[in-house]
Amino acid sequence: MKEIVFVTHNKGKAKSAERYFNNIEFKTYDFELDEPRSDDIKEIATVKVNQAFKMLNKPCIALDTGFFIDELNGFPRAFVNFSLDTIGIDGILKLMQGKENRKCRFEECLAYHDGNKIHYFYGRHPGNLSTKIQGINRDEKWSDLWYIFKPEHFNKTLAEMDSVEREERRKIDGSVEALKVFADWYRKNEQ
């Protein structure tokens, strides 16, 4: 059985992966990969997985996530970290003051380098922005956006939801997790 390495510096992403990768030979490698300046999450995931494969010379995955706010023409897109480092979640909320359309979504691209080619898997999480920061810090948190992102059909942010509620929302809100799509595909095709 091949071992897959998830190269990520994001502890929340690594924690989320554990949930789907039982019965798969899997480990994480804590390293912050370089990201190109691009608003294309597939391009960023491709650069990251190529860098990871060159470093480790074994099958690996890299994941990139963008955040899209409808009212702001998709801002911040793939520039999530830059946006959080500059204006932060307070700045995002300020940009949205007085806006009725609060629809937003996370989009994910997971790239798997098997040693010969790269395979891509996509995820999407629809929701709405809260009007204020809500919730507590959690091990599974990927980003500070969890404090202002309410999954579709819910009136709580991800940071307010416990693990049971977060699991339940996946059945209701139309979310598709790239990590799960990949793990299901891998079990059928690579083991």
N, C-alpha and C positions, 0 to 999 in steps of 0.2 A: 504494500500500500504506500502510495506517495504521501509525503508530508507536505502540508501547505503552511506557509508562513505569512502571517498578516503583519505587514510592516506599517506601524502607526505610532505616533507619539500621543495620540488621543486615547486616554484611558477609558472614556465612555464608549468609544467605538469598539475597543478590545473587549470590554465587558459585554456589550451587545452581541458580539460575534460568538462568544461562548455559548449563548443560548441556542444557537442554530448548528453549531459544529460538533455536537456530541456524535460519537461513532465515526468521526473523521480525524485522521492524524493531523493535528493542528497545534500551532504555537504562535505566539506574538513576538515580535521583535520591536522593541521600543527605540524608534529612530525617527527623527523628523525629516521627511523627504522634501527635496526642493520642489517648489511649485512654480510653473511658468505664469507669467502675467497673462491671463486669459479669462474670458467669461464662459468658456466651454468646458463643462465638467468632464466630458469624455476626453478631451485633449489633456486636461490636468491629470486625470486618472492614468492615462497612457504614459505620460512622462514619469509619473511616480512609480508605476509598476515596472517600467523598463529600468529605472534607477535601482529599484529594489532587487530585481533579478540579477543585474550586473554585480551588485554588492554580495548577494547570497548564493547565486548560481543554483537555485532550486525553485520549484514552483511556489509562486507567491501571489498575494492579492494586495491591491491598494484601492482605497475608496475615496472618492471626492463627493462632497455635498454642496449644493447651492441652495440659497434661500431667495424666494421670489415673492415680492409684494405687488399685487395687481395694480393698486392705486399709484404706485411709484414706478410704473412701467418696468416692473421686474426687479428693480433695485432691491438688494445688493448683488443678486445673481451669485456668481462664483466668488465674489469678493467679500465673503462673509467675514473672514478674519481681519481683513483690512478695515472693513466698516466697524467691526466691534472694537478694534484697536484705536480708531480715530473718533467716531461719534458715539460708539457704545449703544447699548439698548435704550438708554435715555434719549439719545439723539434720534434713533429710529422712531421711538414713540413721539418725539417732538415733531418729526416730519409728518406724522400721521394725525396730529391734533386736528379735530374737527372733520376728519374724513369718515364718511359712512361706510364706504367699501373697505372692509378690513380683511378681505380674502388674501391668503398667502399659501405658500407650499414649500416644502423641502423637496428637492430632486436629488437623486443619488446616481452615481455611476461607479460600479465596482469593476475593476479590470483584473482578470486572472491570467497570469503568464504561466503557461504549462511547460515552458522550455522550448517550445516550437512556435507557438502563436499566442496571441492575446484574445481572450473571450471577454465579452462585455455583458453586464447584467445591470438592470435599472430598477430604481425604486422611486416612489412618489408618496408624499404625505400631505394631503390637503388640510387646510385649517383656516383660522382667523387670528388676527392679532388682538391681544388684550389691550386695554387702555392704560394699564399700569403693570409694573413688575409684581409678579405673584409667585409664591412657592418657595421651596427650600432646595438646598443643594443635594444632589443625589449621585451615587456612584456611576449610574448609567448615563449621566448628562454628557452630551456631546458638545454642547455649546451654551452660552448664556442666553441664546434665543429660546431655550426651554422655559425661561421665566415669562415670556410674552407670547408664546405660541400655544393656541388652543386648538387641539385636533377638531376636525369637522364633526358636528353633532354633539360637542361637549362644551361645557361652560367652565372648564378648568384648564389651566396651563399644564404642560407636561411636568413642570416642576411641582405642581400641586398634586399630581396623581401618584398613587402608590403603585407598586409593581402589578398588582391584580388589575387595577383600573387601566394601566397602560397596555396590558395584555388584552383586556376586553375591548379597548378602543380599536385595536387592530382588526377586530372582527366587524366593527361598525362603520368606521370612518373611510373605508376605501383605501387604506394605506397598503402599499406594497413595499416590502423591505428588500433592498438589493442583496443584503447578506443572506436572507432566507431563499430568495430566488436562486442565488449561486449555490447554496448548500444543497438544495433539492436537486438542481442540475448535476452537481458533482457526484452525489450519491448514485444517480442513474447512469452517468456517463464515464466517470473516472475511477470508480472503485473496483 
